[in-house]
Amino acid sequence: MATILIIEDEPELVKVLRSYLEQAGFSVFSAGRGDSGLSTWEYKKPDLVILDLNLPGMDGLDVAREIRRKSSTPVIMLTARVEEMDELIGLELGADDYITKPFSPRIVVARVRALLRRSEGGPVESRILRVMDLEIDQEAHTVKRGGQPIALTPTEFILLATMAGQPGRAFSRLQLLEASQGAAYEGYERTVDAHIKNLRAKIEFDPKNPSYIETVFGIGYRFSRSE
């Protein structure tokens, strides 16, 4: 049974989300403050975190930053903020998904299931991709560069595997968004840029002069053919 941690300061919303998630077969914990939520995450080690941005005790963005600094636990952010920049900031901190209030609890359950499926991985044509000095194990969802492991979020992993599986092919932002989030996902195409920025920071020797993931101006990105 997958465990979900809800860090949210609206008791009624927590109650509703808990009910829907438990009916869907998940085990649910909750915290009403950012600082206590981070402590609960460290102690309980949940499979996924649903995190509100506006929290007492510790801002949700700071909580996300700490979680991502220590692990690749999938994170879904909840917020009443509607500006695209707020979403991009959250994604640049390592969140995997972003849902704006108000929302249907069924949507949250669907996003949780989708993100956990991506985290666990699914059927793949080739178990291991070896490109340049990267080794991408699509069953174990692990990445190594020169034999050294690199921790990626589920979204970052799927983006890397998608592009590395076809070196030299230019992928549009929409194609990468659909590959990582699903065709039914409704979000900004520019959110891909935030994930790519995070991915480059982890796999590139010099993120400002990338040798793996190239920008295709006016289109999107591609994985280099260089050997």
N, CA, C and O of each residue as an XYZ file, in Angstrom:
908
protein
N       0.845     -1.193      0.000
C       0.000      0.000      0.000
C       0.879      1.243      0.000
O       1.676      1.438      0.918
N       0.744      2.078     -1.013
C       1.533      3.298     -1.100
C       1.094      4.294     -0.030
O      -0.091      4.389      0.288
N       2.055      5.034      0.523
C       1.760      6.009      1.573
C       1.863      7.430      1.015
O       2.785      7.753      0.266
N       0.907      8.259      1.392
C       0.824      9.641      0.928
C       0.870     10.574      2.123
O       0.144     10.372      3.096
N       1.711     11.588      2.059
C       1.755     12.621      3.090
C       1.144     13.892      2.529
O       1.593     14.403      1.503
N       0.104     14.410      3.210
C      -0.524     15.681      2.838
C      -0.036     16.749      3.797
O      -0.250     16.646      5.005
N       0.623     17.781      3.269
C       1.044     18.918      4.092
C       0.184     20.103      3.668
O       0.440     20.736      2.644
N      -0.826     20.388      4.459
C      -1.874     21.349      4.092
C      -2.493     21.879      5.371
O      -2.760     21.110      6.294
N      -2.728     23.203      5.437
C      -3.240     23.809      6.665
C      -4.747     24.038      6.658
O      -5.272     24.645      7.592
N      -5.454     23.574      5.644
C      -6.916     23.676      5.623
C      -7.508     22.328      6.048
O      -7.533     21.394      5.246
N      -7.981     22.209      7.291
C      -8.455     20.928      7.821
C      -9.537     20.260      6.964
O      -9.515     19.044      6.775
N     -10.471     21.045      6.453
C     -11.545     20.458      5.657
C     -11.009     19.874      4.353
O     -11.463     18.818      3.910
N     -10.048     20.555      3.741
C      -9.455     20.048      2.503
C      -8.684     18.761      2.776
O      -8.753     17.809      1.998
N      -7.955     18.739      3.880
C      -7.223     17.527      4.257
C      -8.194     16.372      4.459
O      -7.941     15.249      4.022
N      -9.307     16.659      5.126
C     -10.305     15.634      5.393
C     -10.848     15.037      4.103
O     -10.986     13.819      3.986
N     -11.157     15.898      3.135
C     -11.693     15.442      1.854
C     -10.651     14.640      1.089
O     -10.944     13.556      0.585
N      -9.436     15.169      1.000
C      -8.381     14.468      0.274
C      -8.064     13.124      0.912
O      -7.868     12.131      0.212
N      -8.014     13.093      2.240
C      -7.749     11.838      2.947
C      -8.819     10.793      2.601
O      -8.508      9.632      2.331
N     -10.077     11.229      2.615
C     -11.170     10.314      2.324
C     -11.048      9.720      0.926
O     -11.172      8.508      0.750
N     -10.804     10.572     -0.067
C     -10.703     10.096     -1.452
C      -9.486      9.202     -1.647
O      -9.562      8.182     -2.331
N      -8.369      9.584     -1.048
C      -7.149      8.801     -1.214
C      -7.249      7.453     -0.515
O      -6.789      6.441     -1.045
N      -7.845      7.435      0.667
C      -8.000      6.161      1.378
C      -8.971      5.247      0.641
O      -8.768      4.034      0.593
N     -10.020      5.822      0.068
C     -10.943      5.013     -0.733
C     -10.247      4.433     -1.960
O     -10.633      3.379     -2.465
N      -9.221      5.132     -2.432
C      -8.470      4.660     -3.596
C      -7.399      3.643     -3.205
O      -6.690      3.121     -4.065
N      -7.283      3.365     -1.912
C      -6.360      2.330     -1.470
C      -5.030      2.811     -0.936
O      -4.108      2.014     -0.764
N      -4.911      4.119     -0.666
C      -3.654      4.648     -0.155
C      -3.704      4.799      1.362
O      -4.772      4.977      1.949
N      -2.532      4.725      1.983
C      -2.392      5.049      3.398
C      -1.993      6.516      3.487
O      -1.079      6.951      2.787
N      -2.674      7.289      4.347
C      -2.508      8.744      4.330
C      -2.074      9.275      5.694
O      -2.644      8.912      6.722
N      -1.063     10.133      5.690
C      -0.649     10.904      6.853
C      -0.846     12.378      6.516
O      -0.964     12.736      5.344
N      -0.882     13.232      7.532
C      -1.052     14.661      7.242
C      -0.339     15.510      8.284
O      -0.060     15.063      9.396
N      -0.055     16.741      7.892
C       0.533     17.731      8.797
C      -0.009     19.090      8.379
O      -0.211     19.347      7.192
N      -0.244     19.959      9.360
C      -0.854     21.254      9.076
C       0.116     22.411      9.008
O      -0.291     23.550      8.778
N       1.413     22.132      9.207
C       2.438     23.174      9.155
C       3.595     22.692      8.275
O       3.810     21.492      8.102
N       4.327     23.652      7.730
C       5.452     23.278      6.893
C       6.556     22.588      7.665
O       7.097     21.581      7.209
N       6.901     23.123      8.844
C       7.994     22.538      9.625
C       7.642     21.147     10.140
O       8.466     20.235     10.080
N       6.417     20.979     10.648
C       6.014     19.655     11.127
C       5.831     18.684      9.960
O       6.058     17.481     10.097
N       5.419     19.221      8.817
C       5.286     18.382      7.632
C       6.621     17.832      7.195
O       6.720     16.664      6.817
N       7.658     18.663      7.242
C       8.998     18.205      6.871
C       9.489     17.144      7.848
O      10.114     16.165      7.440
N       9.213     17.332      9.128
C       9.601     16.337     10.130
C       8.870     15.021      9.892
O       9.460     13.945      9.992
N       7.563     15.117      9.571
C       6.782     13.914      9.292
C       7.320     13.195      8.063
O       7.398     11.967      8.044
N       7.688     13.950      7.044
C       8.266     13.347      5.838
C       9.550     12.587      6.178
O       9.755     11.468      5.706
N      10.411     13.194      6.994
C      11.671     12.548      7.348
C      11.440     11.280      8.160
O      12.190     10.314      8.026
N      10.408     11.275      9.000
C      10.142     10.132      9.869
C       9.366      9.027      9.149
O       9.704      7.848      9.265
N       8.328      9.412      8.407
C       7.444      8.428      7.774
C       7.970      7.911      6.429
O       7.638      6.799      6.017
N       8.789      8.718      5.748
C       9.315      8.354      4.432
C       8.192      7.904      3.476
O       8.205      6.766      3.007
N       7.234      8.780      3.189
C       6.096      8.427      2.326
C       6.532      8.224      0.882
O       7.617      8.637      0.474
N       5.652      7.573      0.119
C       5.927      7.337     -1.298
C       5.684      8.585     -2.134
O       6.240      8.715     -3.225
N       4.852      9.515     -1.634
C       4.531     10.735     -2.375
C       4.069     11.799     -1.400
O       3.468     11.491     -0.371
N       4.352     13.058     -1.726
C       3.948     14.190     -0.888
C       3.025     15.114     -1.671
O       3.332     15.503     -2.798
N       1.894     15.461     -1.065
C       1.008     16.507     -1.585
C       1.252     17.729     -0.714
O       0.989     17.703      0.488
N       1.754     18.798     -1.317
C       2.294     19.922     -0.551
C       1.645     21.241     -0.945
O       1.673     21.630     -2.112
N       1.057     21.932      0.037
C       0.515     23.272     -0.201
C       1.665     24.284     -0.156
O       2.630     24.096      0.584
N       1.560     25.348     -0.941
C       2.623     26.359     -0.953
C       2.524     27.330      0.221
O       3.544     27.717      0.791
N       1.300     27.728      0.586
C       1.104     28.710      1.653
C       0.878     28.000      2.975
O      -0.236     27.571      3.274
N       1.930     27.876      3.761
C       1.856     27.128      5.015
C       2.415     27.939      6.179
O       3.340     28.730      5.996
N       1.859     27.746      7.373
C       2.473     28.361      8.554
C       3.711     27.571      8.969
O       3.855     26.396      8.632
N       4.592     28.226      9.696
C       5.766     27.530     10.218
C       6.924     27.478      9.254
O       8.065     27.753      9.623
N       6.628     27.121      8.007
C       7.668     27.011      6.980
C       6.978     27.034      5.633
O       6.060     26.248      5.396
N       7.401     27.919      4.748
C       6.770     28.047      3.440
C       6.905     26.753      2.639
O       7.906     26.042      2.733
N       5.863     26.469      1.846
C       5.866     25.253      1.058
C       7.035     25.147      0.101
O       7.544     24.052     -0.140
N       7.469     26.275     -0.449
C       8.627     26.249     -1.347
C       9.888     25.821     -0.599
O      10.729     25.108     -1.146
N      10.014     26.263      0.657
C      11.175     25.853      1.455
C      11.095     24.369      1.804
O      12.112     23.675      1.837
N       9.880     23.888      2.064
C       9.702     22.460      2.334
C      10.101     21.649      1.105
O      10.812     20.650      1.212
N       9.636     22.089     -0.065
C       9.968     21.392     -1.313
C      11.466     21.380     -1.537
O      12.029     20.367     -1.953
N      12.114     22.503     -1.262
C      13.561     22.606     -1.450
C      14.296     21.599     -0.561
O      15.243     20.948     -1.004
N      13.856     21.474      0.693
C      14.499     20.545      1.614
C      14.261     19.093      1.213
O      15.170     18.266      1.276
N      13.033     18.790      0.802
C      12.731     17.421      0.362
C      13.605     17.056     -0.828
O      14.199     15.978     -0.870
N      13.676     17.971     -1.799
C      14.431     17.651     -2.999
C      15.933     17.620     -2.744
O      16.669     16.931     -3.450
N      16.384     18.353     -1.752
C      17.812     18.339     -1.424
C      18.231     16.976     -0.888
O      19.381     16.564     -1.043
N      17.281     16.273     -0.249
C      17.611     15.017      0.394
C      17.123     13.776     -0.336
O      17.628     12.681     -0.088
N      16.143     13.922     -1.239
C      15.584     12.732     -1.877
C      14.886     13.075     -3.184
O      14.769     14.241     -3.560
N      14.421     12.028     -3.870
C      13.658     12.203     -5.112
C      12.193     11.830     -4.899
O      11.504     11.478     -5.856
N      11.706     11.903     -3.653
C      10.307     11.615     -3.367
C       9.395     12.437     -4.279
O       9.549     13.657     -4.340
N       8.457     11.815     -4.986
C       7.541     12.585     -5.848
C       6.761     13.619     -5.043
O       6.284     13.334     -3.944
N       6.636     14.823     -5.603
C       5.937     15.923     -4.926
C       4.902     16.536     -5.862
O       5.208     16.892     -7.000
N       3.672     16.654     -5.365
C       2.616     17.382     -6.059
C       2.320     18.637     -5.247
O       2.002     18.547     -4.061
N       2.420     19.792     -5.870
C       2.176     21.047     -5.170
C       0.734     21.501     -5.340
O       0.171     21.403     -6.430
N       0.139     21.998     -4.259
C      -1.193     22.596     -4.277
C      -1.061     24.073     -3.946
O      -0.301     24.447     -3.053
N      -1.790     24.904     -4.654
C      -1.723     26.321     -4.345
C      -2.915     27.074     -4.899
O      -3.542     26.653     -5.871
N      -3.220     28.200     -4.260
C      -4.270     29.084     -4.764
C      -3.671     30.115     -5.697
O      -4.404     30.878     -6.326
N      -2.332     30.152     -5.801
C      -1.670     31.085     -6.699
C      -1.911     30.651     -8.143
O      -1.890     29.461     -8.455
N      -2.135     31.618     -9.007
C      -2.496     31.273    -10.384
C      -1.476     31.772    -11.404
O      -1.624     31.517    -12.599
N      -0.453     32.474    -10.949
C       0.530     32.994    -11.887
C       1.438     31.880    -12.386
O       1.854     31.012    -11.617
N       1.745     31.912    -13.688
C       2.629     30.909    -14.274
C       3.985     30.903    -13.575
O       4.583     29.841    -13.399
N       4.477     32.071    -13.175
C       5.790     32.143    -12.540
C       5.826     31.356    -11.246
O       6.845     30.741    -10.930
N       4.718     31.361    -10.474
C       4.672     30.599     -9.238
C       4.820     29.112     -9.524
O       5.502     28.391     -8.796
N       4.166     28.660    -10.602
C       4.272     27.254    -10.975
C       5.706     26.916    -11.357
O       6.237     25.884    -10.945
N       6.334     27.787    -12.144
C       7.698     27.521    -12.593
C       8.673     27.484    -11.424
O       9.595     26.669    -11.410
N       8.474     28.367    -10.437
C       9.346     28.362     -9.270
C       9.230     27.025     -8.542
O      10.234     26.428     -8.155
N       7.996     26.566     -8.361
C       7.786     25.283     -7.700
C       8.436     24.140     -8.456
O       9.055     23.264     -7.852
N       8.299     24.142     -9.770
C       8.882     23.077    -10.583
C      10.400     23.147    -10.585
O      11.069     22.114    -10.584
N      10.951     24.354    -10.588
C      12.399     24.489    -10.554
C      12.975     23.989     -9.234
O      14.142     23.603     -9.168
N      12.164     23.996     -8.194
C      12.610     23.455     -6.909
C      12.515     21.931     -6.884
O      12.971     21.292     -5.936
N      11.918     21.350     -7.931
C      11.893     19.897     -8.025
C      10.541     19.248     -7.897
O      10.461     18.020     -7.855
N       9.450     20.033     -7.830
C       8.118     19.422     -7.789
C       7.854     18.694     -9.107
O       8.319     19.120    -10.164
N       7.112     17.606     -9.035
C       6.808     16.817    -10.234
C       5.501     17.237    -10.886
O       5.322     17.070    -12.092
N       4.592     17.780    -10.095
C       3.290     18.176    -10.632
C       2.785     19.360     -9.824
O       3.329     19.692     -8.770
N       1.726     19.996    -10.342
C       1.259     21.265     -9.778
C      -0.232     21.363    -10.023
O      -0.673     21.282    -11.169
N      -1.019     21.535     -8.972
C      -2.470     21.624     -9.098
C      -2.947     22.909     -8.426
O      -2.609     23.178     -7.274
N      -3.734     23.699     -9.157
C      -4.218     24.981     -8.645
C      -5.609     24.835     -8.033
O      -6.493     24.216     -8.625
N      -5.795     25.403     -6.853
C      -7.095     25.413     -6.192
C      -8.031     26.398     -6.896
O      -7.566     27.406     -7.429
N      -9.342     26.127     -6.909
C     -10.007     24.905     -6.443
C      -9.848     23.767     -7.450
O      -9.610     24.003     -8.634
N      -9.980     22.540     -6.971
C      -9.808     21.391     -7.847
C     -10.721     20.264     -7.376
O     -11.231     20.284     -6.256
N     -10.911     19.298     -8.240
C     -11.686     18.111     -7.875
C     -10.761     17.118     -7.177
O      -9.670     16.846     -7.678
N     -11.174     16.567     -6.026
C     -10.351     15.551     -5.349
C     -10.056     14.361     -6.259
O      -9.013     13.720     -6.127
N     -10.973     14.065     -7.181
C     -10.735     12.955     -8.112
C      -9.542     13.236     -9.011
O      -8.808     12.320     -9.384
N      -9.350     14.507     -9.360
C      -8.198     14.891    -10.167
C      -6.912     14.631     -9.393
O      -5.931     14.142     -9.953
N      -6.922     14.961     -8.104
C      -5.740     14.731     -7.278
C      -5.425     13.241     -7.216
O      -4.267     12.848     -7.360
N      -6.425     12.422     -7.005
C      -6.215     10.968     -6.953
C      -5.635     10.464     -8.272
O      -4.727      9.634     -8.279
N      -6.164     10.970     -9.388
C      -5.676     10.554    -10.699
C      -4.219     10.969    -10.885
O      -3.414     10.197    -11.407
N      -3.881     12.179    -10.461
C      -2.495     12.654    -10.588
C      -1.558     11.838     -9.694
O      -0.436     11.522    -10.090
N      -2.022     11.501     -8.495
C      -1.217     10.680     -7.583
C      -0.927      9.321     -8.217
O       0.214      8.858     -8.221
N      -1.955      8.696     -8.746
C      -1.763      7.390     -9.377
C      -0.808      7.475    -10.559
O       0.063      6.621    -10.722
N      -0.973      8.506    -11.382
C      -0.123      8.659    -12.564
C       1.330      8.881    -12.157
O       2.237      8.299    -12.753
N       1.555      9.713    -11.155
C       2.917     10.008    -10.735
C       3.580      8.789    -10.103
O       4.766      8.546    -10.324
N       2.829      8.026     -9.323
C       3.389      6.810     -8.730
C       3.709      5.780     -9.803
O       4.701      5.059     -9.693
N       2.878      5.701    -10.842
C       3.179      4.779    -11.952
C       4.468      5.187    -12.636
O       5.293      4.336    -12.968
N       4.650      6.487    -12.852
C       5.881      6.967    -13.486
C       7.074      6.694    -12.579
O       8.160      6.365    -13.054
N       6.869      6.830    -11.279
C       7.950      6.609    -10.333
C       8.383      5.142    -10.310
O       9.568      4.826    -10.207
N       7.392      4.258    -10.410
C       7.680      2.825    -10.367
C       8.197      2.300    -11.698
O       8.898      1.289    -11.746
N       7.844      2.998    -12.787
C       8.252      2.548    -14.117
C       7.250      1.568    -14.672
O       6.417      1.040    -13.935
N       7.323      1.320    -15.965
C       6.407      0.393    -16.618
C       7.139     -0.412    -17.660
O       8.370     -0.401    -17.693
N       6.406     -1.121    -18.524
C       7.041     -1.930    -19.558
C       7.889     -1.053    -20.480
O       7.454      0.018    -20.902
N       9.074     -1.504    -20.784
C       9.969     -0.768    -21.664
C      10.558     -1.706    -22.703
O      10.684     -2.907    -22.467
N      10.922     -1.145    -23.872
C      11.453     -1.963    -24.944
C      12.868     -2.431    -24.637
O      13.219     -3.571    -24.939
N      13.668     -1.585    -24.053
C      15.040     -1.931    -23.737
C      15.299     -1.597    -22.277
O      14.975     -0.501    -21.817
N      15.883     -2.541    -21.549
C      16.051     -2.358    -20.120
C      17.067     -1.271    -19.795
O      16.836     -0.455    -18.902
N      18.185     -1.252    -20.507
C      19.235     -0.291    -20.196
C      19.638      0.482    -21.446
O      19.909     -0.101    -22.495
N      19.672      1.800    -21.312
C      20.169      2.665    -22.372
C      21.577      3.105    -21.994
O      21.811      3.566    -20.877
N      22.506      2.961    -22.923
C      23.866      3.455    -22.715
C      24.174      4.458    -23.811
O      24.323      4.094    -24.977
N      24.268      5.723    -23.428
C      24.556      6.793    -24.376
C      25.631      7.688    -23.792
O      25.535      8.158    -22.658
N      26.671      7.911    -24.610
C      27.834      8.651    -24.118
C      28.307      7.958    -22.834
O      28.516      6.745    -22.847
N      28.482      8.685    -21.738
C      28.925      8.014    -20.513
C      27.778      7.849    -19.513
O      28.005      7.659    -18.318
N      26.543      7.925    -20.017
C      25.366      7.725    -19.169
C      24.840      6.301    -19.304
O      24.824      5.736    -20.397
N      24.414      5.734    -18.195
C      23.744      4.435    -18.175
C      22.373      4.634    -17.548
O      22.268      4.995    -16.376
N      21.321      4.397    -18.329
C      19.950      4.653    -17.890
C      19.215      3.322    -17.798
O      18.903      2.709    -18.819
N      18.942      2.881    -16.586
C      18.236      1.616    -16.360
C      16.750      1.927    -16.246
O      16.304      2.499    -15.252
N      15.981      1.547    -17.271
C      14.576      1.929    -17.329
C      13.687      1.081    -16.436
O      12.557      1.477    -16.151
N      14.159     -0.066    -15.989
C      13.375     -0.864    -15.042
C      13.625     -0.399    -13.614
O      12.690     -0.237    -12.829
N      14.886     -0.190    -13.289
C      15.229      0.240    -11.922
C      15.036      1.734    -11.720
O      15.068      2.216    -10.588
N      14.831      2.490    -12.836
C      14.719      3.952    -12.763
C      15.947      4.561    -12.106
O      15.840      5.394    -11.205
N      17.121      4.130    -12.574
C      18.374      4.668    -12.060
C      19.207      5.215    -13.209
O      19.097      4.762    -14.348
N      20.035      6.188    -12.891
C      20.930      6.790    -13.878
C      22.322      6.869    -13.278
O      22.491      7.241    -12.117
N      23.323      6.511    -14.087
C      24.713      6.652    -13.670
C      25.476      7.423    -14.746
O      25.235      7.245    -15.940
N      26.378      8.263    -14.320
C      27.276      8.958    -15.234
C      28.694      8.571    -14.857
O      29.162      8.868    -13.758
N      29.368      7.909    -15.778
C      30.712      7.428    -15.476
C      30.731      6.488    -14.294
O      31.706      6.447    -13.543
N      29.646      5.722    -14.120
C      29.557      4.766    -13.027
C      29.051      5.336    -11.723
O      28.801      4.587    -10.779
N      28.893      6.659    -11.648
C      28.421      7.295    -10.420
C      26.914      7.546    -10.491
O      26.438      8.123    -11.468
N      26.158      7.126     -9.482
C      24.700      7.304     -9.511
C      24.284      8.765     -9.434
O      24.925      9.570     -8.759
N      23.202      9.097    -10.133
C      22.623     10.440    -10.118
C      21.153     10.304     -9.737
O      20.413      9.557    -10.376
N      20.733     11.013     -8.714
C      19.342     10.941     -8.251
C      18.467     11.886     -9.063
O      18.695     13.096     -9.082
N      17.451     11.315     -9.742
C      16.514     12.114    -10.525
C      15.103     11.920    -10.001
O      14.785     10.871     -9.441
N      14.257     12.923    -10.177
C      12.840     12.771     -9.875
C      12.214     11.925    -10.980
O      12.815     11.776    -12.044
N      11.016     11.365    -10.755
C      10.359     10.578    -11.816
C      10.204     11.359    -13.113
O      10.422     10.816    -14.196
N       9.830     12.626    -13.010
C       9.643     13.437    -14.217
C      10.965     13.649    -14.943
O      11.032     13.531    -16.167
N      12.009     13.960    -14.196
C      13.325     14.153    -14.809
C      13.796     12.876    -15.487
O      14.361     12.916    -16.580
N      13.561     11.742    -14.833
C      13.995     10.465    -15.413
C      13.302     10.200    -16.749
O      13.951      9.812    -17.720
N      12.002     10.408    -16.797
C      11.260     10.136    -18.026
C      11.706     11.072    -19.143
O      11.836     10.643    -20.289
N      11.939     12.334    -18.829
C      12.422     13.267    -19.844
C      13.768     12.809    -20.400
O      13.979     12.814    -21.612
N      14.679     12.411    -19.506
C      15.995     11.966    -19.944
C      15.893     10.695    -20.784
O      16.503     10.610    -21.850
N      15.134      9.712    -20.318
C      15.009      8.452    -21.050
C      14.351      8.660    -22.402
O      14.727      8.020    -23.384
N      13.366      9.557    -22.458
C      12.680      9.832    -23.728
C      13.643     10.390    -24.762
O      13.673      9.931    -25.904
N      14.430     11.379    -24.360
C      15.356     12.005    -25.313
C      16.557     11.119    -25.616
O      16.974     11.015    -26.770
N      17.120     10.478    -24.589
C      18.304      9.641    -24.796
C      17.982      8.410    -25.632
O      18.863      7.845    -26.281
N      16.712      7.995    -25.614
C      16.314      6.847    -26.423
C      16.358      7.130    -27.912
O      16.399      6.203    -28.721
N      16.351      8.403    -28.279
C      16.413      8.797    -29.696
C      17.371      9.986    -29.843
O      16.923     11.104    -30.098
N      18.670      9.765    -29.688
C      19.642     10.857    -29.789
C      19.536     11.574    -31.137
O      19.379     10.940    -32.180
N      19.624     12.884    -31.095
C      19.564     13.674    -32.309
C      18.171     14.106    -32.709
O      18.017     15.015    -33.525
N      17.154     13.474    -32.151
C      15.785     13.871    -32.485
C      15.380     15.089    -31.674
O      15.591     15.130    -30.461
N      14.802     16.075    -32.333
C      14.312     17.267    -31.650
C      12.895     17.012    -31.139
O      12.001     16.672    -31.914
N      12.699     17.175    -29.855
C      11.384     17.020    -29.231
C      10.834     18.403    -28.911
O      11.541     19.248    -28.362
N       9.573     18.631    -29.255
C       8.933     19.889    -28.867
C       8.619     19.841    -27.379
O       8.596     18.771    -26.771
N       8.378     21.006    -26.805
C       8.008     21.047    -25.388
C       6.719     20.277    -25.144
O       6.583     19.601    -24.124
N       5.768     20.374    -26.076
C       4.509     19.661    -25.916
C       4.745     18.155    -25.920
O       4.148     17.441    -25.114
N       5.593     17.664    -26.800
C       5.886     16.232    -26.845
C       6.522     15.761    -25.543
O       6.191     14.687    -25.041
N       7.424     16.555    -25.002
C       8.069     16.183    -23.747
C       7.102     16.280    -22.579
O       7.158     15.468    -21.655
N       6.214     17.272    -22.613
C       5.204     17.404    -21.566
C       4.287     16.189    -21.563
O       3.967     15.654    -20.501
N       3.864     15.752    -22.737
C       2.981     14.590    -22.834
C       3.707     13.311    -22.443
O       3.102     12.418    -21.850
N       4.997     13.208    -22.764
C       5.766     12.020    -22.401
C       5.916     11.891    -20.895
O       5.872     10.789    -20.348
N       6.094     13.035    -20.225
C       6.356     13.008    -18.788
C       5.100     13.090    -17.929
O       5.080     12.576    -16.811
N       4.041     13.740    -18.448
C       2.852     13.963    -17.636
C       1.603     13.273    -18.173
O       0.610     13.147    -17.456
N       1.643     12.822    -19.432
C       0.464     12.198    -20.025
C      -0.254     13.151    -20.957
O      -0.215     14.367    -20.768
N      -0.911     12.595    -21.963
C      -1.558     13.430    -22.988
C      -2.692     14.269    -22.418
O      -3.026     15.316    -22.974
N      -3.292     13.821    -21.307
C      -4.435     14.541    -20.739
C      -4.008     15.654    -19.792
O      -4.853     16.376    -19.263
N      -2.708     15.796    -19.576
C      -2.218     16.803    -18.639
C      -2.482     18.206    -19.162
O      -2.223     18.503    -20.328
N      -2.994     19.056    -18.302
C      -3.239     20.450    -18.678
C      -2.267     21.335    -17.904
O      -2.394     21.511    -16.692
N      -1.316     21.874    -18.609
C      -0.321     22.717    -17.959
C       0.430     23.532    -18.984
O       0.183     23.421    -20.185
N       1.344     24.348    -18.508
C       2.122     25.190    -19.392
C       3.239     24.381    -20.038
O       3.938     23.629    -19.359
N       3.410     24.535    -21.353
C       4.511     23.857    -22.026
C       5.842     24.306    -21.454
O       6.804     23.538    -21.442
N       5.907     25.546    -20.979
C       7.157     26.080    -20.452
C       7.579     25.402    -19.150
O       8.712     25.583    -18.706
N       6.689     24.627    -18.533
C       7.107     23.903    -17.334
C       8.204     22.905    -17.664
O       9.001     22.542    -16.798
N       8.248     22.458    -18.928
C       9.313     21.551    -19.351
C      10.670     22.219    -19.160
O      11.640     21.559    -18.788
N      10.744     23.530    -19.415
C      12.007     24.242    -19.268
C      12.536     24.138    -17.838
O      13.740     23.999    -17.624
N      11.635     24.205    -16.870
C      12.053     24.110    -15.467
C      12.630     22.739    -15.170
O      13.650     22.621    -14.492
N      11.969     21.692    -15.685
C      12.476     20.337    -15.461
C      13.815     20.127    -16.169
O      14.716     19.497    -15.615
N      13.951     20.648    -17.386
C      15.209     20.512    -18.120
C      16.336     21.233    -17.382
O      17.459     20.733    -17.315
N      16.034     22.403    -16.830
C      17.038     23.142    -16.066
C      17.534     22.301    -14.885
O      18.736     22.227    -14.629
N      16.599     21.669    -14.169
C      16.976     20.814    -13.041
C      17.779     19.609    -13.511
O      18.765     19.228    -12.881
N      17.350     19.012    -14.620
C      18.022     17.833    -15.161
C      19.454     18.161    -15.573
O      20.381     17.406    -15.280
N      19.623     19.279    -16.247
C      20.973     19.689    -16.649
C      21.870     19.917    -15.433
O      23.052     19.571    -15.448
N      21.301     20.495    -14.392
C      22.093     20.761    -13.188
C      22.628     19.472    -12.573
O      23.652     19.475    -11.889
N      21.924     18.371    -12.824
C      22.320     17.101    -12.227
C      23.243     16.264    -13.114
O      24.127     15.574    -12.606
N      23.044     16.321    -14.440
C      23.817     15.419    -15.306
C      24.933     16.102    -16.081
O      25.870     15.435    -16.521
N      24.853     17.417    -16.259
C      25.856     18.108    -17.060
C      27.066     18.505    -16.208
O      26.916     18.857    -15.038
N      28.257     18.449    -16.795
C      29.444     18.941    -16.111
C      29.402     20.468    -16.026
O      29.837     21.057    -15.036
N      28.872     21.101    -17.079
C      28.693     22.550    -17.106
C      27.294     22.840    -17.640
O      27.101     22.904    -18.854
N      26.305     23.018    -16.741
C      24.919     23.217    -17.183
C      24.728     24.388    -18.137
O      23.798     24.384    -18.944
N      25.609     25.404    -18.052
C      25.471     26.560    -18.935
C      25.967     26.252    -20.346
O      25.617     26.944    -21.302
N      26.779     25.215    -20.465
C      27.255     24.760    -21.777
C      27.017     23.260    -21.880
O      27.963     22.473    -21.840
N      25.746     22.862    -22.014
C      25.388     21.439    -21.948
C      25.966     20.611    -23.094
O      26.010     21.049    -24.244
N      26.404     19.414    -22.749
C      26.919     18.499    -23.762
C      25.966     17.342    -24.009
O      26.098     16.640    -25.012
N      25.003     17.129    -23.108
C      24.035     16.047    -23.276
C      22.729     16.564    -23.889
O      22.321     16.124    -24.963
N      22.090     17.492    -23.201
C      20.778     17.983    -23.631
C      20.935     19.334    -24.307
O      21.279     20.326    -23.665
N      20.680     19.363    -25.600
C      20.841     20.572    -26.390
C      19.504     21.277    -26.564
O      18.465     20.627    -26.676
N      19.529     22.596    -26.589
C      18.344     23.390    -26.887
C      18.190     23.518    -28.391
O      19.143     23.859    -29.091
N      16.991     23.245    -28.888
C      16.678     23.450    -30.300
C      15.788     24.678    -30.355
O      14.586     24.593    -30.101
N      16.367     25.801    -30.681
C      15.665     27.075    -30.581
C      14.400     27.083    -31.451
O      14.417     26.677    -32.614
N      13.316     27.555    -30.851
C      12.035     27.609    -31.540
C      11.276     26.304    -31.526
O      10.135     26.249    -31.984
N      11.896     25.231    -31.000
C      11.234     23.918    -30.993
C      11.203     23.336    -29.582
O      10.133     23.197    -28.990
N      12.374     22.995    -29.045
C      12.414     22.357    -27.736
C      13.815     21.881    -27.412
O      14.737     22.687    -27.285
N      13.979     20.560    -27.278
C      15.259     20.008    -26.857
C      15.551     18.699    -27.587
O      14.657     18.064    -28.147
N      16.847     18.309    -27.565
C      17.243     17.010    -28.092
C      18.463     16.522    -27.313
O      19.204     17.306    -26.720
N      18.642     15.212    -27.333
C      19.831     14.619    -26.725
C      20.915     14.557    -27.782
O      20.659     14.138    -28.912
N      22.115     14.967    -27.430
C      23.209     15.066    -28.382
C      23.573     13.707    -28.984
O      23.464     12.674    -28.325
N      24.003     13.727    -30.241
C      24.502     12.518    -30.911
C      25.976     12.300    -30.626
O      26.529     11.266    -31.001
N      26.620     13.248    -29.974
C      28.062     13.154    -29.755
C      28.426     11.909    -28.971
O      27.695     11.487    -28.075
N      29.549     11.333    -29.311
C      30.048     10.143    -28.611
C      31.301     10.505    -27.820
O      31.882      9.647    -27.156
